[in-house]
Amino acid sequence: SVIGLRPAEVIKKFMTRRPHSTQSARENPGICAVVIKLGEDRKAESIERLRYSVGIAVEGTDYEP
């Protein structure tokens, strides 16, 4: 995960260990979460991963996912 930033820029910064500017990602925005159901003993009985994509228009383009 790169937490809402452009992946290539974050990976370059990580690999080179040098300062590098980053910008917010505009492609394929979404929300990720997990739902954990607990039993009476307070231990996890199930875990469900959720991912919702959000369609947005990008300023200055006709792009809309």
All heavy atoms as TSV, in Angstrom:
chain	resi	resn	atom	element	x	y	z
A	1	SER	N	N	0.837	-1.188	0.000
A	1	SER	CA	C	0.000	0.000	0.000
A	1	SER	C	C	0.872	1.239	0.000
A	1	SER	O	O	1.920	1.291	0.646
A	1	SER	CB	C	-0.888	-0.007	1.226
A	1	SER	OG	O	-1.599	1.208	1.324
A	2	VAL	N	N	0.436	2.241	-0.707
A	2	VAL	CA	C	1.167	3.505	-0.736
A	2	VAL	C	C	0.300	4.642	-0.206
A	2	VAL	O	O	0.604	5.804	-0.381
A	2	VAL	CB	C	1.700	3.825	-2.149
A	2	VAL	CG1	C	2.775	2.835	-2.545
A	2	VAL	CG2	C	0.587	3.875	-3.163
A	3	ILE	N	N	-0.800	4.298	0.412
A	3	ILE	CA	C	-1.656	5.230	1.141
A	3	ILE	C	C	-2.035	6.466	0.333
A	3	ILE	O	O	-1.751	7.595	0.700
A	3	ILE	CB	C	-1.044	5.620	2.501
A	3	ILE	CG1	C	-0.585	4.370	3.241
A	3	ILE	CG2	C	-2.048	6.406	3.340
A	3	ILE	CD1	C	0.161	4.647	4.505
A	4	GLY	N	N	-2.642	6.251	-0.813
A	4	GLY	CA	C	-3.193	7.361	-1.585
A	4	GLY	C	C	-2.199	8.146	-2.419
A	4	GLY	O	O	-2.538	9.190	-2.955
A	5	LEU	N	N	-0.970	7.668	-2.543
A	5	LEU	CA	C	0.030	8.355	-3.355
A	5	LEU	C	C	0.313	7.555	-4.615
A	5	LEU	O	O	-0.051	6.386	-4.719
A	5	LEU	CB	C	1.318	8.550	-2.548
A	5	LEU	CG	C	1.172	9.356	-1.263
A	5	LEU	CD1	C	2.479	9.345	-0.479
A	5	LEU	CD2	C	0.735	10.779	-1.552
A	6	ARG	N	N	0.972	8.193	-5.581
A	6	ARG	CA	C	1.312	7.491	-6.815
A	6	ARG	C	C	2.367	6.428	-6.521
A	6	ARG	O	O	3.447	6.741	-6.023
A	6	ARG	CB	C	1.814	8.471	-7.857
A	6	ARG	CG	C	0.719	9.402	-8.301
A	6	ARG	CD	C	1.168	10.317	-9.377
A	6	ARG	NE	N	0.059	11.208	-9.710
A	6	ARG	CZ	C	-0.025	11.882	-10.820
A	6	ARG	NH1	N	0.936	11.804	-11.711
A	6	ARG	NH2	N	-1.056	12.656	-11.047
A	7	PRO	N	N	2.070	5.158	-6.822
A	7	PRO	CA	C	2.955	4.048	-6.444
A	7	PRO	C	C	4.388	4.190	-6.951
A	7	PRO	O	O	5.331	3.946	-6.200
A	7	PRO	CB	C	2.278	2.819	-7.046
A	7	PRO	CG	C	0.845	3.201	-7.162
A	7	PRO	CD	C	0.837	4.675	-7.447
A	8	ALA	N	N	4.599	4.586	-8.197
A	8	ALA	CA	C	5.952	4.656	-8.756
A	8	ALA	C	C	6.832	5.617	-7.959
A	8	ALA	O	O	8.011	5.333	-7.715
A	8	ALA	CB	C	5.901	5.069	-10.220
A	9	GLU	N	N	6.271	6.742	-7.554
A	9	GLU	CA	C	7.044	7.734	-6.802
A	9	GLU	C	C	7.408	7.221	-5.414
A	9	GLU	O	O	8.527	7.417	-4.938
A	9	GLU	CB	C	6.263	9.038	-6.708
A	9	GLU	CG	C	6.033	9.681	-8.060
A	9	GLU	CD	C	5.017	10.811	-8.024
A	9	GLU	OE1	O	4.382	11.021	-6.978
A	9	GLU	OE2	O	4.862	11.469	-9.058
A	10	VAL	N	N	6.482	6.560	-4.766
A	10	VAL	CA	C	6.731	6.032	-3.421
A	10	VAL	C	C	7.762	4.909	-3.475
A	10	VAL	O	O	8.673	4.838	-2.638
A	10	VAL	CB	C	5.425	5.536	-2.770
A	10	VAL	CG1	C	5.697	4.860	-1.442
A	10	VAL	CG2	C	4.462	6.695	-2.606
A	11	ILE	N	N	7.654	4.036	-4.464
A	11	ILE	CA	C	8.604	2.925	-4.600
A	11	ILE	C	C	10.006	3.461	-4.881
A	11	ILE	O	O	10.984	2.984	-4.304
A	11	ILE	CB	C	8.134	1.945	-5.696
A	11	ILE	CG1	C	6.858	1.246	-5.217
A	11	ILE	CG2	C	9.231	0.943	-6.045
A	11	ILE	CD1	C	6.137	0.465	-6.277
A	12	LYS	N	N	10.116	4.485	-5.747
A	12	LYS	CA	C	11.423	5.086	-6.033
A	12	LYS	C	C	12.040	5.659	-4.756
A	12	LYS	O	O	13.222	5.454	-4.471
A	12	LYS	CB	C	11.297	6.176	-7.083
A	12	LYS	CG	C	12.624	6.793	-7.460
A	12	LYS	CD	C	12.462	7.820	-8.566
A	12	LYS	CE	C	13.801	8.436	-8.942
A	12	LYS	NZ	N	13.682	9.400	-10.021
A	13	LYS	N	N	11.240	6.350	-3.975
A	13	LYS	CA	C	11.713	6.936	-2.723
A	13	LYS	C	C	12.185	5.841	-1.760
A	13	LYS	O	O	13.222	5.960	-1.112
A	13	LYS	CB	C	10.593	7.762	-2.089
A	13	LYS	CG	C	10.976	8.525	-0.862
A	13	LYS	CD	C	9.813	9.389	-0.392
A	13	LYS	CE	C	10.167	10.193	0.827
A	13	LYS	NZ	N	9.083	11.075	1.248
A	14	PHE	N	N	11.446	4.752	-1.690
A	14	PHE	CA	C	11.795	3.645	-0.810
A	14	PHE	C	C	13.076	2.945	-1.271
A	14	PHE	O	O	13.961	2.655	-0.465
A	14	PHE	CB	C	10.644	2.642	-0.747
A	14	PHE	CG	C	10.941	1.419	0.065
A	14	PHE	CD1	C	10.906	1.465	1.444
A	14	PHE	CD2	C	11.261	0.228	-0.556
A	14	PHE	CE1	C	11.185	0.338	2.199
A	14	PHE	CE2	C	11.540	-0.909	0.190
A	14	PHE	CZ	C	11.510	-0.854	1.570
A	15	MET	N	N	13.177	2.677	-2.567
A	15	MET	CA	C	14.317	1.934	-3.102
A	15	MET	C	C	15.612	2.732	-3.062
A	15	MET	O	O	16.675	2.167	-2.805
A	15	MET	CB	C	14.025	1.477	-4.537
A	15	MET	CG	C	12.857	0.504	-4.636
A	15	MET	SD	S	13.113	-1.029	-3.746
A	15	MET	CE	C	14.354	-1.789	-4.762
A	16	THR	N	N	15.551	4.029	-3.315
A	16	THR	CA	C	16.768	4.842	-3.345
A	16	THR	C	C	17.120	5.425	-1.984
A	16	THR	O	O	18.235	5.902	-1.788
A	16	THR	CB	C	16.624	5.992	-4.349
A	16	THR	OG1	O	15.563	6.852	-3.931
A	16	THR	CG2	C	16.371	5.468	-5.756
A	17	ARG	N	N	16.146	5.411	-1.073
A	17	ARG	CA	C	16.324	6.014	0.257
A	17	ARG	C	C	16.736	7.481	0.165
A	17	ARG	O	O	17.480	7.987	0.980
A	17	ARG	CB	C	17.313	5.218	1.098
A	17	ARG	CG	C	16.836	3.817	1.363
A	17	ARG	CD	C	17.827	3.079	2.222
A	17	ARG	NE	N	17.428	1.693	2.321
A	17	ARG	CZ	C	17.126	1.093	3.455
A	17	ARG	NH1	N	17.176	1.746	4.576
A	17	ARG	NH2	N	16.777	-0.164	3.466
A	18	ARG	N	N	16.249	8.132	-0.886
A	18	ARG	CA	C	16.532	9.547	-1.114
A	18	ARG	C	C	15.212	10.305	-1.131
A	18	ARG	O	O	14.186	9.765	-1.546
A	18	ARG	CB	C	17.239	9.753	-2.461
A	18	ARG	CG	C	18.495	8.922	-2.657
A	18	ARG	CD	C	19.738	9.522	-2.089
A	18	ARG	NE	N	19.976	10.812	-2.686
A	18	ARG	CZ	C	20.666	11.780	-2.124
A	18	ARG	NH1	N	21.185	11.591	-0.942
A	18	ARG	NH2	N	20.841	12.923	-2.707
A	19	PRO	N	N	15.230	11.574	-0.734
A	19	PRO	CA	C	14.005	12.380	-0.813
A	19	PRO	C	C	13.496	12.444	-2.250
A	19	PRO	O	O	14.281	12.552	-3.196
A	19	PRO	CB	C	14.445	13.759	-0.332
A	19	PRO	CG	C	15.695	13.532	0.436
A	19	PRO	CD	C	16.355	12.330	-0.178
A	20	HIS	N	N	12.220	12.333	-2.406
A	20	HIS	CA	C	11.604	12.387	-3.734
A	20	HIS	C	C	10.185	12.914	-3.554
A	20	HIS	O	O	9.474	12.479	-2.656
A	20	HIS	CB	C	11.582	10.997	-4.369
A	20	HIS	CG	C	11.082	10.973	-5.776
A	20	HIS	ND1	N	11.801	11.495	-6.818
A	20	HIS	CD2	C	9.947	10.511	-6.302
A	20	HIS	CE1	C	11.113	11.339	-7.930
A	20	HIS	NE2	N	9.973	10.735	-7.634
A	21	SER	N	N	9.802	13.838	-4.393
A	21	SER	CA	C	8.453	14.405	-4.268
A	21	SER	C	C	7.408	13.354	-4.626
A	21	SER	O	O	7.644	12.475	-5.443
A	21	SER	CB	C	8.294	15.628	-5.162
A	21	SER	OG	O	8.422	15.253	-6.516
A	22	THR	N	N	6.255	13.448	-3.983
A	22	THR	CA	C	5.149	12.544	-4.267
A	22	THR	C	C	3.885	13.362	-4.496
A	22	THR	O	O	3.761	14.485	-4.011
A	22	THR	CB	C	4.909	11.562	-3.108
A	22	THR	OG1	O	4.698	12.304	-1.911
A	22	THR	CG2	C	6.100	10.639	-2.906
A	23	GLN	N	N	2.983	12.789	-5.255
A	23	GLN	CA	C	1.704	13.422	-5.523
A	23	GLN	C	C	0.589	12.444	-5.202
A	23	GLN	O	O	0.787	11.234	-5.247
A	23	GLN	CB	C	1.606	13.845	-6.993
A	23	GLN	CG	C	2.598	14.909	-7.386
A	23	GLN	CD	C	2.441	15.291	-8.845
A	23	GLN	OE1	O	1.587	14.782	-9.553
A	23	GLN	NE2	N	3.284	16.192	-9.293
A	24	SER	N	N	-0.572	13.005	-4.915
A	24	SER	CA	C	-1.735	12.163	-4.654
A	24	SER	C	C	-2.094	11.370	-5.899
A	24	SER	O	O	-2.012	11.876	-7.014
A	24	SER	CB	C	-2.935	13.018	-4.246
A	24	SER	OG	O	-2.670	13.681	-3.050
A	25	ALA	N	N	-2.483	10.133	-5.698
A	25	ALA	CA	C	-2.912	9.287	-6.805
A	25	ALA	C	C	-4.276	9.748	-7.298
A	25	ALA	O	O	-5.121	10.175	-6.513
A	25	ALA	CB	C	-2.972	7.836	-6.367
A	26	ARG	N	N	-4.481	9.665	-8.589
A	26	ARG	CA	C	-5.768	10.010	-9.179
A	26	ARG	C	C	-6.402	8.812	-9.884
A	26	ARG	O	O	-7.549	8.845	-10.261
A	26	ARG	CB	C	-5.594	11.145	-10.179
A	26	ARG	CG	C	-5.107	12.408	-9.542
A	26	ARG	CD	C	-6.030	13.486	-9.950
A	26	ARG	NE	N	-5.620	14.761	-9.401
A	26	ARG	CZ	C	-6.451	15.569	-8.796
A	26	ARG	NH1	N	-7.698	15.220	-8.642
A	26	ARG	NH2	N	-6.039	16.710	-8.338
A	27	GLU	N	N	-5.622	7.763	-10.076
A	27	GLU	CA	C	-6.108	6.587	-10.778
A	27	GLU	C	C	-6.635	5.561	-9.787
A	27	GLU	O	O	-6.009	5.326	-8.765
A	27	GLU	CB	C	-4.978	5.943	-11.601
A	27	GLU	CG	C	-4.293	6.867	-12.574
A	27	GLU	CD	C	-3.203	7.721	-11.931
A	27	GLU	OE1	O	-2.730	7.371	-10.838
A	27	GLU	OE2	O	-2.856	8.749	-12.512
A	28	ASN	N	N	-7.766	4.997	-10.081
A	28	ASN	CA	C	-8.344	3.900	-9.310
A	28	ASN	C	C	-8.431	4.179	-7.804
A	28	ASN	O	O	-7.968	3.385	-6.995
A	28	ASN	CB	C	-7.533	2.618	-9.563
A	28	ASN	CG	C	-8.261	1.396	-9.065
A	28	ASN	OD1	O	-9.483	1.411	-8.925
A	28	ASN	ND2	N	-7.532	0.345	-8.793
A	29	PRO	N	N	-9.036	5.286	-7.413
A	29	PRO	CA	C	-9.189	5.528	-5.975
A	29	PRO	C	C	-10.180	4.544	-5.368
A	29	PRO	O	O	-11.061	4.041	-6.054
A	29	PRO	CB	C	-9.734	6.959	-5.912
A	29	PRO	CG	C	-10.464	7.120	-7.201
A	29	PRO	CD	C	-9.686	6.323	-8.202
A	30	GLY	N	N	-10.022	4.274	-4.119
A	30	GLY	CA	C	-10.939	3.344	-3.481
A	30	GLY	C	C	-10.770	3.323	-1.978
A	30	GLY	O	O	-9.963	4.048	-1.406
A	31	ILE	N	N	-11.545	2.473	-1.371
A	31	ILE	CA	C	-11.532	2.312	0.079
A	31	ILE	C	C	-11.337	0.829	0.372
A	31	ILE	O	O	-12.010	-0.019	-0.212
A	31	ILE	CB	C	-12.861	2.795	0.697
A	31	ILE	CG1	C	-13.054	4.281	0.415
A	31	ILE	CG2	C	-12.896	2.507	2.183
A	31	ILE	CD1	C	-14.438	4.779	0.761
A	32	CYS	N	N	-10.424	0.529	1.294
A	32	CYS	CA	C	-10.191	-0.851	1.709
A	32	CYS	C	C	-10.485	-0.972	3.198
A	32	CYS	O	O	-10.240	-0.035	3.951
A	32	CYS	CB	C	-8.744	-1.256	1.453
A	32	CYS	SG	S	-8.282	-1.259	-0.273
A	33	ALA	N	N	-10.998	-2.120	3.594
A	33	ALA	CA	C	-11.302	-2.343	5.005
A	33	ALA	C	C	-11.387	-3.854	5.254
A	33	ALA	O	O	-11.392	-4.645	4.317
A	33	ALA	CB	C	-12.628	-1.686	5.381
A	34	VAL	N	N	-11.428	-4.229	6.510
A	34	VAL	CA	C	-11.703	-5.614	6.889
A	34	VAL	C	C	-12.799	-5.632	7.945
A	34	VAL	O	O	-12.930	-4.702	8.736
A	34	VAL	CB	C	-10.456	-6.358	7.435
A	34	VAL	CG1	C	-9.404	-6.540	6.367
A	34	VAL	CG2	C	-9.882	-5.671	8.644
A	35	VAL	N	N	-13.590	-6.684	7.908
A	35	VAL	CA	C	-14.624	-6.909	8.921
A	35	VAL	C	C	-14.229	-8.174	9.664
A	35	VAL	O	O	-14.075	-9.238	9.057
A	35	VAL	CB	C	-16.024	-7.074	8.284
A	35	VAL	CG1	C	-17.050	-7.399	9.348
A	35	VAL	CG2	C	-16.415	-5.825	7.515
A	36	ILE	N	N	-14.031	-8.044	10.957
A	36	ILE	CA	C	-13.631	-9.183	11.782
A	36	ILE	C	C	-14.780	-9.511	12.730
A	36	ILE	O	O	-15.205	-8.659	13.513
A	36	ILE	CB	C	-12.354	-8.873	12.587
A	36	ILE	CG1	C	-11.228	-8.488	11.631
A	36	ILE	CG2	C	-11.960	-10.065	13.459
A	36	ILE	CD1	C	-9.997	-7.954	12.315
A	37	LYS	N	N	-15.285	-10.728	12.638
A	37	LYS	CA	C	-16.357	-11.164	13.532
A	37	LYS	C	C	-15.742	-11.940	14.687
A	37	LYS	O	O	-14.960	-12.866	14.486
A	37	LYS	CB	C	-17.363	-12.027	12.774
A	37	LYS	CG	C	-18.115	-11.241	11.728
A	37	LYS	CD	C	-19.162	-12.074	11.034
A	37	LYS	CE	C	-19.852	-11.232	9.977
A	37	LYS	NZ	N	-20.827	-12.013	9.212
A	38	LEU	N	N	-16.104	-11.524	15.901
A	38	LEU	CA	C	-15.575	-12.151	17.111
A	38	LEU	C	C	-16.605	-13.089	17.729
A	38	LEU	O	O	-17.799	-12.826	17.708
A	38	LEU	CB	C	-15.197	-11.083	18.143
A	38	LEU	CG	C	-14.195	-10.021	17.698
A	38	LEU	CD1	C	-13.968	-9.012	18.797
A	38	LEU	CD2	C	-12.894	-10.665	17.269
A	39	GLY	N	N	-16.088	-14.169	18.311
A	39	GLY	CA	C	-16.953	-15.111	19.010
A	39	GLY	C	C	-17.112	-14.715	20.468
A	39	GLY	O	O	-16.594	-13.697	20.928
A	40	GLU	N	N	-17.843	-15.530	21.210
A	40	GLU	CA	C	-18.059	-15.290	22.638
A	40	GLU	C	C	-16.737	-15.215	23.412
A	40	GLU	O	O	-16.626	-14.494	24.397
A	40	GLU	CB	C	-18.945	-16.392	23.235
A	40	GLU	CG	C	-20.383	-16.354	22.751
A	40	GLU	CD	C	-21.143	-15.153	23.274
A	40	GLU	OE1	O	-20.907	-14.746	24.428
A	40	GLU	OE2	O	-21.961	-14.608	22.512
A	41	ASP	N	N	-15.735	-15.961	22.940
A	41	ASP	CA	C	-14.428	-15.973	23.611
A	41	ASP	C	C	-13.528	-14.822	23.145
A	41	ASP	O	O	-12.360	-14.768	23.498
A	41	ASP	CB	C	-13.728	-17.314	23.378
A	41	ASP	CG	C	-13.536	-17.615	21.898
A	41	ASP	OD1	O	-13.964	-16.811	21.046
A	41	ASP	OD2	O	-12.946	-18.672	21.594
A	42	ARG	N	N	-14.089	-13.907	22.361
A	42	ARG	CA	C	-13.401	-12.724	21.856
A	42	ARG	C	C	-12.252	-13.063	20.905
A	42	ARG	O	O	-11.337	-12.279	20.707
A	42	ARG	CB	C	-12.913	-11.834	22.998
A	42	ARG	CG	C	-14.065	-11.306	23.849
A	42	ARG	CD	C	-13.624	-10.470	25.012
A	42	ARG	NE	N	-12.797	-9.341	24.641
A	42	ARG	CZ	C	-13.213	-8.087	24.495
A	42	ARG	NH1	N	-14.469	-7.809	24.699
A	42	ARG	NH2	N	-12.377	-7.134	24.175
A	43	LYS	N	N	-12.326	-14.236	20.296
A	43	LYS	CA	C	-11.365	-14.625	19.268
A	43	LYS	C	C	-12.030	-14.497	17.904
A	43	LYS	O	O	-13.241	-14.668	17.771
A	43	LYS	CB	C	-10.890	-16.062	19.480
A	43	LYS	CG	C	-10.052	-16.228	20.734
A	43	LYS	CD	C	-9.531	-17.634	20.852
A	43	LYS	CE	C	-8.686	-17.786	22.107
A	43	LYS	NZ	N	-8.183	-19.156	22.237
A	44	ALA	N	N	-11.221	-14.200	16.883
A	44	ALA	CA	C	-11.753	-14.013	15.536
A	44	ALA	C	C	-12.360	-15.312	15.005
A	44	ALA	O	O	-11.727	-16.361	15.043
A	44	ALA	CB	C	-10.663	-13.527	14.602
A	45	GLU	N	N	-13.602	-15.213	14.531
A	45	GLU	CA	C	-14.259	-16.362	13.908
A	45	GLU	C	C	-14.156	-16.272	12.392
A	45	GLU	O	O	-14.117	-17.281	11.708
A	45	GLU	CB	C	-15.727	-16.425	14.316
A	45	GLU	CG	C	-15.924	-16.817	15.756
A	45	GLU	CD	C	-17.390	-16.966	16.112
A	45	GLU	OE1	O	-18.267	-16.508	15.344
A	45	GLU	OE2	O	-17.667	-17.535	17.180
A	46	SER	N	N	-14.157	-15.029	11.866
A	46	SER	CA	C	-14.019	-14.842	10.426
A	46	SER	C	C	-13.471	-13.444	10.150
A	46	SER	O	O	-13.618	-12.532	10.949
A	46	SER	CB	C	-15.359	-15.023	9.719
A	46	SER	OG	O	-16.256	-14.007	10.096
A	47	ILE	N	N	-12.798	-13.342	9.000
A	47	ILE	CA	C	-12.270	-12.057	8.544
A	47	ILE	C	C	-12.675	-11.902	7.084
A	47	ILE	O	O	-12.461	-12.807	6.275
A	47	ILE	CB	C	-10.738	-11.992	8.675
A	47	ILE	CG1	C	-10.314	-12.184	10.132
A	47	ILE	CG2	C	-10.200	-10.675	8.126
A	47	ILE	CD1	C	-8.815	-12.277	10.340
A	48	GLU	N	N	-13.275	-10.768	6.760
A	48	GLU	CA	C	-13.707	-10.500	5.392
A	48	GLU	C	C	-13.024	-9.226	4.901
A	48	GLU	O	O	-13.064	-8.198	5.561
A	48	GLU	CB	C	-15.226	-10.312	5.344
A	48	GLU	CG	C	-15.760	-10.025	3.976
A	48	GLU	CD	C	-17.264	-9.784	3.977
A	48	GLU	OE1	O	-17.881	-9.820	5.051
A	48	GLU	OE2	O	-17.796	-9.530	2.898
A	49	ARG	N	N	-12.370	-9.317	3.747
A	49	ARG	CA	C	-11.699	-8.162	3.166
A	49	ARG	C	C	-12.666	-7.444	2.226
A	49	ARG	O	O	-13.345	-8.080	1.423
A	49	ARG	CB	C	-10.461	-8.608	2.399
A	49	ARG	CG	C	-9.675	-7.457	1.820
A	49	ARG	CD	C	-8.392	-7.918	1.206
A	49	ARG	NE	N	-8.628	-8.868	0.136
A	49	ARG	CZ	C	-7.688	-9.293	-0.681
A	49	ARG	NH1	N	-6.451	-8.895	-0.540
A	49	ARG	NH2	N	-7.985	-10.149	-1.637
A	50	LEU	N	N	-12.726	-6.116	2.320
A	50	LEU	CA	C	-13.598	-5.313	1.478
A	50	LEU	C	C	-12.768	-4.336	0.659
A	50	LEU	O	O	-11.790	-3.778	1.153
A	50	LEU	CB	C	-14.590	-4.522	2.333
A	50	LEU	CG	C	-15.461	-5.318	3.304
A	50	LEU	CD1	C	-16.284	-4.371	4.146
A	50	LEU	CD2	C	-16.341	-6.290	2.547
A	51	ARG	N	N	-13.157	-4.104	-0.604
A	51	ARG	CA	C	-12.503	-3.116	-1.466
A	51	ARG	C	C	-13.579	-2.493	-2.331
A	51	ARG	O	O	-14.293	-3.176	-3.052
A	51	ARG	CB	C	-11.456	-3.775	-2.350
A	51	ARG	CG	C	-10.980	-2.930	-3.517
A	51	ARG	CD	C	-9.759	-2.125	-3.154
A	51	ARG	NE	N	-9.208	-1.500	-4.337
A	51	ARG	CZ	C	-9.084	-0.185	-4.484
A	51	ARG	NH1	N	-9.448	0.616	-3.521
A	51	ARG	NH2	N	-8.582	0.326	-5.569
A	52	TYR	N	N	-13.720	-1.181	-2.222
A	52	TYR	CA	C	-14.686	-0.441	-3.019
A	52	TYR	C	C	-13.944	0.565	-3.880
A	52	TYR	O	O	-13.180	1.381	-3.367
A	52	TYR	CB	C	-15.689	0.294	-2.119
A	52	TYR	CG	C	-16.533	-0.639	-1.290
A	52	TYR	CD1	C	-16.235	-0.873	0.042
A	52	TYR	CD2	C	-17.615	-1.304	-1.847
A	52	TYR	CE1	C	-17.000	-1.738	0.804
A	52	TYR	CE2	C	-18.380	-2.175	-1.090
A	52	TYR	CZ	C	-18.068	-2.385	0.237
A	52	TYR	OH	O	-18.825	-3.245	0.981
A	53	SER	N	N	-14.142	0.498	-5.190
A	53	SER	CA	C	-13.557	1.478	-6.105
A	53	SER	C	C	-14.493	2.663	-6.213
A	53	SER	O	O	-15.710	2.523	-6.116
A	53	SER	CB	C	-13.350	0.870	-7.492
A	53	SER	OG	O	-12.358	-0.125	-7.428
A	54	VAL	N	N	-13.898	3.836	-6.413
A	54	VAL	CA	C	-14.668	5.065	-6.512
A	54	VAL	C	C	-14.358	5.708	-7.845
A	54	VAL	O	O	-13.193	5.920	-8.174
A	54	VAL	CB	C	-14.291	6.035	-5.366
A	54	VAL	CG1	C	-15.081	7.317	-5.464
A	54	VAL	CG2	C	-14.481	5.375	-4.017
A	55	GLY	N	N	-15.370	6.013	-8.636
A	55	GLY	CA	C	-15.165	6.682	-9.918
A	55	GLY	C	C	-15.133	8.184	-9.734
A	55	GLY	O	O	-16.030	8.756	-9.122
A	56	ILE	N	N	-14.064	8.826	-10.213
A	56	ILE	CA	C	-13.964	10.284	-10.150
A	56	ILE	C	C	-13.504	10.813	-11.491
A	56	ILE	O	O	-12.839	10.114	-12.257
A	56	ILE	CB	C	-12.972	10.763	-9.055
A	56	ILE	CG1	C	-11.557	10.278	-9.348
A	56	ILE	CG2	C	-13.414	10.359	-7.679
A	56	ILE	CD1	C	-10.501	10.955	-8.522
A	57	ALA	N	N	-13.834	12.039	-11.777
A	57	ALA	CA	C	-13.327	12.704	-12.969
A	57	ALA	C	C	-12.005	13.371	-12.600
A	57	ALA	O	O	-11.874	13.952	-11.537
A	57	ALA	CB	C	-14.317	13.740	-13.465
A	58	VAL	N	N	-11.015	13.257	-13.473
A	58	VAL	CA	C	-9.718	13.868	-13.243
A	58	VAL	C	C	-9.690	15.211	-13.943
A	58	VAL	O	O	-10.000	15.307	-15.126
A	58	VAL	CB	C	-8.581	12.960	-13.763
A	58	VAL	CG1	C	-7.233	13.635	-13.586
A	58	VAL	CG2	C	-8.612	11.613	-13.052
A	59	GLU	N	N	-9.321	16.255	-13.198
A	59	GLU	CA	C	-9.297	17.607	-13.751
A	59	GLU	C	C	-8.423	17.666	-14.991
A	59	GLU	O	O	-7.336	17.123	-15.026
A	59	GLU	CB	C	-8.751	18.598	-12.713
A	59	GLU	CG	C	-9.698	18.821	-11.566
A	59	GLU	CD	C	-9.119	19.822	-10.566
A	59	GLU	OE1	O	-8.398	20.745	-10.996
A	59	GLU	OE2	O	-9.368	19.652	-9.376
A	60	GLY	N	N	-8.910	18.356	-16.031
A	60	GLY	CA	C	-8.142	18.573	-17.239
A	60	GLY	C	C	-8.150	17.413	-18.207
A	60	GLY	O	O	-7.457	17.447	-19.213
A	61	THR	N	N	-8.921	16.345	-17.918
A	61	THR	CA	C	-8.986	15.203	-18.830
A	61	THR	C	C	-10.433	14.750	-18.950
A	61	THR	O	O	-11.310	15.194	-18.222
A	61	THR	CB	C	-8.163	14.001	-18.326
A	61	THR	OG1	O	-8.805	13.461	-17.177
A	61	THR	CG2	C	-6.741	14.393	-17.994
A	62	ASP	N	N	-10.653	13.843	-19.878
A	62	ASP	CA	C	-11.970	13.217	-20.023
A	62	ASP	C	C	-12.021	11.890	-19.288
A	62	ASP	O	O	-12.969	11.126	-19.426
A	62	ASP	CB	C	-12.292	12.992	-21.512
A	62	ASP	CG	C	-12.483	14.303	-22.252
A	62	ASP	OD1	O	-12.894	15.277	-21.628
A	62	ASP	OD2	O	-12.211	14.327	-23.461
A	63	TYR	N	N	-10.970	11.595	-18.525
A	63	TYR	CA	C	-10.861	10.307	-17.835
A	63	TYR	C	C	-11.856	10.236	-16.681
A	63	TYR	O	O	-11.933	11.097	-15.850
A	63	TYR	CB	C	-9.435	10.122	-17.283
A	63	TYR	CG	C	-9.259	8.872	-16.464
A	63	TYR	CD1	C	-9.144	7.630	-17.075
A	63	TYR	CD2	C	-9.225	8.926	-15.079
A	63	TYR	CE1	C	-8.988	6.494	-16.328
A	63	TYR	CE2	C	-9.062	7.778	-14.335
A	63	TYR	CZ	C	-8.948	6.556	-14.969
A	63	TYR	OH	O	-8.801	5.426	-14.218
A	64	GLU	N	N	-12.612	9.169	-16.678
A	64	GLU	CA	C	-13.502	8.856	-15.558
A	64	GLU	C	C	-13.628	7.356	-15.482
A	64	GLU	O	O	-14.148	6.728	-16.395
A	64	GLU	CB	C	-14.873	9.488	-15.749
A	64	GLU	CG	C	-15.753	9.294	-14.532
A	64	GLU	CD	C	-17.069	10.060	-14.626
A	64	GLU	OE1	O	-17.139	11.027	-15.360
A	64	GLU	OE2	O	-17.993	9.662	-13.928
A	65	PRO	N	N	-13.102	6.732	-14.438
A	65	PRO	CA	C	-13.135	5.267	-14.332
A	65	PRO	C	C	-14.540	4.708	-14.267
A	65	PRO	O	O	-15.462	5.374	-13.929
A	65	PRO	CB	C	-12.375	4.975	-13.058
A	65	PRO	CG	C	-12.023	6.252	-12.426
A	65	PRO	CD	C	-12.485	7.351	-13.311
